Amino acid sequence: MREDEKIDLGSVQVHKKVFAEIIASAMDEIEGVSLIPKNFGDRVAEIVKRRNFPGINIKVDEGEEVTLEVQVLVRYGMNIHDAARQVQRTIKSAIDKTLDIKIKDINVNVQGIEKEVK
C-alpha cells in the first residue's frame, strides 16, 4: 500500500476488564483448573453490576508490555507443572485470537489443591 493511501483513524484502547473477561472465559475451557473463588465482597460487587475477577492481575509497564498473573486452584492428582503450562497456553491463545497485543509474561500462581474443581 502506498503511503498516501494509509488512513490513520486514531487509537484503540482496551480496558483491563476486557483482558480479565477473556482470561476468565479461557479458564473455563481448562478441565481441573479454576480461578480462585470469589469472596463476599466480589459477590456484592456483582450484585451492583460490577464484575470482579479475583485471581487475575494485569500490569502494563511504561513500554506498554503486558504482564498477566493468574491465581488458580488445581484438582488433586493433576501434575501442577503441566496444569500451569496449559493455563499459560490457553490464555496466550485466547489473547492472540481476540487482541493484537503482545504479552510479556503469563505468571501462574497455584494457590491450592481441590478434590473437585469444575
KANOR-V546721 format. One record per residue. N is the residue number from 1. RES is the residue in three letters. PHI is phi in degrees with one decimal (NA if undefined). Layout:
# KANOR-V546721
n->N res->RES phi->PHI
n->N res->RES phi->PHI
This chain:
# KANOR-V546721
n->1 res->MET phi->NA
n->2 res->ARG phi->-72.1
n->3 res->GLU phi->-58.3
n->4 res->ASP phi->-75.2
n->5 res->GLU phi->-90.9
n->6 res->LYS phi->-76.0
n->7 res->ILE phi->-122.5
n->8 res->ASP phi->-96.4
n->9 res->LEU phi->-97.7
n->10 res->GLY phi->111.3
n->11 res->SER phi->-111.1
n->12 res->VAL phi->-119.3
n->13 res->GLN phi->-116.5
n->14 res->VAL phi->-116.5
n->15 res->HIS phi->-70.2
n->16 res->LYS phi->-59.8
n->17 res->LYS phi->-65.1
n->18 res->VAL phi->-66.2
n->19 res->PHE phi->-55.5
n->20 res->ALA phi->-61.6
n->21 res->GLU phi->-65.4
n->22 res->ILE phi->-64.2
n->23 res->ILE phi->-64.4
n->24 res->ALA phi->-60.6
n->25 res->SER phi->-65.2
n->26 res->ALA phi->-64.1
n->27 res->MET phi->-64.2
n->28 res->ASP phi->-62.8
n->29 res->GLU phi->-80.8
n->30 res->ILE phi->-97.3
n->31 res->GLU phi->-76.4
n->32 res->GLY phi->87.6
n->33 res->VAL phi->-133.6
n->34 res->SER phi->-143.7
n->35 res->LEU phi->-66.9
n->36 res->ILE phi->-59.8
n->37 res->PRO phi->-70.2
n->38 res->LYS phi->-74.3
n->39 res->ASN phi->-96.6
n->40 res->PHE phi->-58.8
n->41 res->GLY phi->-62.3
n->42 res->ASP phi->-64.6
n->43 res->ARG phi->-66.4
n->44 res->VAL phi->-63.7
n->45 res->ALA phi->-60.6
n->46 res->GLU phi->-67.5
n->47 res->ILE phi->-62.4
n->48 res->VAL phi->-94.1
n->49 res->LYS phi->70.2
n->50 res->ARG phi->-108.7
n->51 res->ARG phi->-71.7
n->52 res->ASN phi->-123.6
n->53 res->PHE phi->-120.5
n->54 res->PRO phi->-65.0
n->55 res->GLY phi->87.5
n->56 res->ILE phi->-123.9
n->57 res->ASN phi->-126.9
n->58 res->ILE phi->-118.0
n->59 res->LYS phi->-122.6
n->60 res->VAL phi->-119.6
n->61 res->ASP phi->-87.8
n->62 res->GLU phi->-59.9
n->63 res->GLY phi->-84.1
n->64 res->GLU phi->60.7
n->65 res->GLU phi->-89.4
n->66 res->VAL phi->-103.9
n->67 res->THR phi->-117.0
n->68 res->LEU phi->-110.6
n->69 res->GLU phi->-127.9
n->70 res->VAL phi->-122.2
n->71 res->GLN phi->-107.5
n->72 res->VAL phi->-129.2
n->73 res->LEU phi->-113.3
n->74 res->VAL phi->-119.2
n->75 res->ARG phi->-65.8
n->76 res->TYR phi->-56.0
n->77 res->GLY phi->99.3
n->78 res->MET phi->-81.0
n->79 res->ASN phi->-74.0
n->80 res->ILE phi->-63.0
n->81 res->HIS phi->-60.7
n->82 res->ASP phi->-63.9
n->83 res->ALA phi->-63.8
n->84 res->ALA phi->-64.0
n->85 res->ARG phi->-62.5
n->86 res->GLN phi->-63.3
n->87 res->VAL phi->-59.4
n->88 res->GLN phi->-60.2
n->89 res->ARG phi->-63.0
n->90 res->THR phi->-65.6
n->91 res->ILE phi->-65.3
n->92 res->LYS phi->-59.5
n->93 res->SER phi->-61.7
n->94 res->ALA phi->-64.3
n->95 res->ILE phi->-66.2
n->96 res->ASP phi->-61.5
n->97 res->LYS phi->-71.2
n->98 res->THR phi->-107.1
n->99 res->LEU phi->-131.2
n->100 res->ASP phi->-96.1
n->101 res->ILE phi->-132.8
n->102 res->LYS phi->-85.3
n->103 res->ILE phi->-94.6
n->104 res->LYS phi->-75.6
n->105 res->ASP phi->-143.6
n->106 res->ILE phi->-125.9
n->107 res->ASN phi->-97.4
n->108 res->VAL phi->-109.6
n->109 res->ASN phi->-114.0
n->110 res->VAL phi->-79.6
n->111 res->GLN phi->-90.4
n->112 res->GLY phi->179.1
n->113 res->ILE phi->-116.3
n->114 res->GLU phi->-124.0
n->115 res->LYS phi->-72.4
n->116 res->GLU phi->-136.8
n->117 res->VAL phi->-118.3
n->118 res->LYS phi->-40.8
